[in-house]
Amino acid sequence: MATGRVFKLNTGATIPAIGLGTWQSPDAEVYTAVISALKAGYRHIDSAAAYGNEESAGKAIKDSGVPRESIFLTTKLWSTYHTRVEEGLDESLQKLGTSYLDLYLMHWPVPMNPKGNHPLFPTKEDGSRDLIPADEWDFIKTWASMQELLKTGKVKAIGVSNFSIVNLEKLLSAPTTTVVPAVNQVEMHPYNPQFKLLQYCTEKGIHITGYSPLGSTSAPLQDEPVIKAIAEATGKTPAQVLISWAVARGTSVIPKSVTPSRIEANFNDFVMSPEDVEKINGISKVTKRRIVQPSWGVTIFHDDE
């Protein structure tokens, strides 16, 4: 039985603690996954322009029978659209088949060449990422453009993703920054708990949504002895343990699955004891691992720990 917990954003709106992630979900499978999630009770769907599946997600929302206003819908601005923010938003809205977003995130703090050799991942002749020179454009200018979107009624809240404390400090101290991000969506799980980042964001009123909360094939969290022991003691699955740990820390999570039975099971979180939270917190003392580390050519993940 899901607890149905929500968190309050600095806008006053609430974000459901558990959402459906759609990263690396094939376009053909996203439609079924979103339908299954909404049927199971999810009311938080996470997408992104770069995932290439916004149309399928939007169609599923429309066909689900669940009123749009009952769903917290997130998507993300891709790096080749940093200099044309509203254009990126409009394209996403059109694909999703909606007139507004509950949350629009800057996917990465990395502006890429909008006129490069690929619409999403432009590269230079040497194969490195084709970034816009920092003296021409940076994520602070992108954020200034995103702030303007709030006046259009097309977004209810704006936020960032994959931002370290270093980059958040740069953003918040910029003279043009008038809006504190509502959310910072980052990789977060027991191998990468990011204690300092969580504390920093909490102090600044920035909610954290954790992606990859279940680890990956290269980071088999669900086989960790501590996770398995708590799962056995509580009669829950290892995935439910990991999700409930994340929610207990005050973070929302977007576990990804395209399997209806797993989607339903992942939604059934429980209130974890403080003792079990601490046991799981200790896992990173033995194993620390970040799953998502794209080669951008600039430092993204600073030493937040």
N, C-alpha and C positions, 0 to 999 in steps of 0.2 A: 504494500500500500504506500503510494507516494506521499510525502509530507506536504507537498505543495508550497514549499517555502519560496519567498521572494526577498529581494534586497532593494532598498531604496537608493536611487541615484541622486546626484547633487542637483538634478533638475526637478526633483519631487516625484518623478515617475518611478515605477517599480519594474524590476527585471526578474523574470522567473529564474530560480536557482539552477534549474536543469534545462538545457536546450539541446537541440539536435545539431551536431556539427556536420558539414557536408564536404569538407576538404578531402580531396582524393577519392570522392565518391563519383563513379562514372555517371555521366549525364543520364543514361538510360535507367539507372537504378535510383536516382535521386527522387524521381516522382513517387515511386512506391515507398521509399523511405520516409518522405515527408508526410504522405498520406497515413502511413502506419503510425508515425510519431503523433500526429494530431489526433488520430483515433485513440491512441493510448493515453492522451491527456496532456501531451506537451503543448506549451503555448509560447515557445521561444525557438525560433528557427534562425540559424546562422548561415549566411552565404557570403559570396565575394565575387566580384567581377572576374577575377583571375581564375576562379574555379571552373568557369565555363558551364555552369549548370543553373544559372539564375532562372532561365526560362522554364525548366522542368520544375524547379522549386515553386515558382510563381503559379504555374498551372495546377500543381498539387494543392496549394493553398486555396485557390479558387474552387477546385473541384471537391475539396474536403467537406464543404458545408459549414465549416467553422467561420464565424464572422471575422472579417479582416481586423476589426478593432479589438478583437479578443486575442490577437496574436502579436507577440513582440518580435518584429522582423529586423534583422541586422544584415547589412552587406558592407562591402569595403571598396574604397577608392584604390585603384591600382597605380603603381609607380609611374607608368607612362602617362598618367592623367594629372599629375601634380600641378601642371601649369594650366589646366583646364578642368577645374574641379566640378563646376556645375554641369559641364558636358558629360563627365563621367557619371555623375549622379543621375542625370536624365536618361542615359543609356541603361543604367541598372533598373531604374523605375519602369522603363518601357519593357524590359525583359521580364521583370518580376510581375508586371501587370498590376501595379499599385500606384497610387498617387502620392504616397509618403512612406518614409522609413521611420521606425522607432529609434534606430541608431545607425549612424553612418560613421565608419571608422577609416582612418588613414592606415592602410594595410601594413606599410613599412615606411620608416623615416628616410626613404631613399628615392629621390626624384630621378627618373630615367628619361632618356631622350624620346620625346613624343613622335619624332620623325625618323626613328632609327630603322634598322633592317628587319625588325619584327615588332608587331603591335604590342606584345606583352614583355618579351625578353630580348630587347635589342643588344647586340654585341658589337664591339670594335673589331678591327682586323685581327688583333692578337687573341680574340676569343673572350676577352674580359667584358664585363657588363658596361654598357654604354650609358654612363651617368651624366646628368647635367652638371657642369662645373659648379662647385659650391658658391663661387662669387657671382653666379648668374641666378641661381635659384636654390632654396633650401626648404626643409620641412616647416620652418617658421613661416615662410611665405605661403606655403600650402595651407597651414592651419588658419592663417588670416583669411584665406579664401573660403575655407570651410565654415568659419564663423559667420560669414555672410549668408550661408545657406539657411541659417536659423530664421532669417527674416522672410524666407520664401514660403514657409509652411510645408516644404517638401521633406524636412527632417525634424524630428522632435528632439533629438539629441545628437551630439557629435563626440567622437572619441578617437583614440589612437590604438595601435596594435604594435607589438614588438618594440616597445619603448623601454629603454633602461632608465635608471635614475639619472644618469648623466644627461641623456637627451630630454628627459622630462624637465630637468632643471633649466636647460637651455630654452625649452619651450615656454615654461611658466615665467621665466625672467625676461622674456622678450617684450619690448615696449608695445608691440602690436597685439599681444595676447590679452584678450579681455574675457575669454571663456575658458574655464578649467575643464579639461576633458572629463566627460561623464564616466568613461570606461577606458581601461588599458587592457587589451586582450593579449595575453602572453602564454607561452608554453609553461605549464605548471603541473607538477605531479611529484610524488615522493623522491624521485631521483633528481628533480630540479625544483625544489620547493620555494626558492627565491624569498627567503624570510625578510631580507632587508627591503626588497622591492615592495613586498606586501605591506610592510610597516609604513614605508614612505607613502605609498598610494593611499593608505588608510588615513594617514595624517593630513593629506592634501584633499581628501574628499573624492578621490578617484576610485571607483569600483574596479575590481579585477575580475575578468572572465578568463578562466584557464582553458587552453586548448590542449589536445593530446593528454587528457587526464588519466587515460588507461595505459599510457606508455605506447610501445610499438613492438614489432617483431624483434627489433634490435635492442629493445629495452623491456624485457619480459617482466614487468612489474607484478602481473597477476600471479606469478610463480614465487614471489618473495615469501619466505616462511612466515614473516610477521603478518602479511596480508592474508595468507591462507589460514593461519591460526585464528585471526579475528573473524574471518568468514565462517569458519567452522563453529566457533563459539556463539556467533550471533544467528546462525542459520541463513546467512546471506551469501551471495556470490562474491568472488574477489572484485569484480567490476563495481558492484554495489558498495563495497567497502571503500574503494578508491574514490568514488563519486561522493559518498557521504563524508569522507575525510575532507575533501575539498570544500564542501558546503559548510562543514563545521568551522572552517577557517574564515568564513565570511566571503568566499569567492563563489561566483556562479561557474558552471562548467558546461561544455558543449561536446559530450562524447559522440563520436562518429560511428555509425553502423548503417548497413543497408539491409540487415537481417531483421525482419519484423519481430521475432521472438526476443532478440537481444535488445532491440530498441525499447520494447515494452519492459524488459527486465531492468535496463539501465535507469528507467524512470522511477523505479521503486527504491528510493533512498530511505535512510533511517537516521535517527538522531544518535550520533556516536558519543560514547563516553569520553570525557577529557583524558582519561588514562590511555585509551586506545589511540586518540589523536596524537598523544605524545610518543607512543610506541612507533607510530608510522613516521612521525617527524624525525625519528632517529635513523631511519633508513639511509638518508643522504650522508650520514657520517661515514658510512661504509661505501656506498655507491653514489656517485654524482655523475649525471649524464644529461646532456642536452640533445634532443632528437633533431630539431629543426635548426640547421645552421647553413643557410644559403651562402654562396661565395659572392658577396656583393662588391668586394674591393674596398670597402670602408668598414670601420668598426661599428657594429650594431650592438653587440652584447658586451658591455663594459663589465668591470669586476664589481657587480652589485653585492656579491656575497663577501 
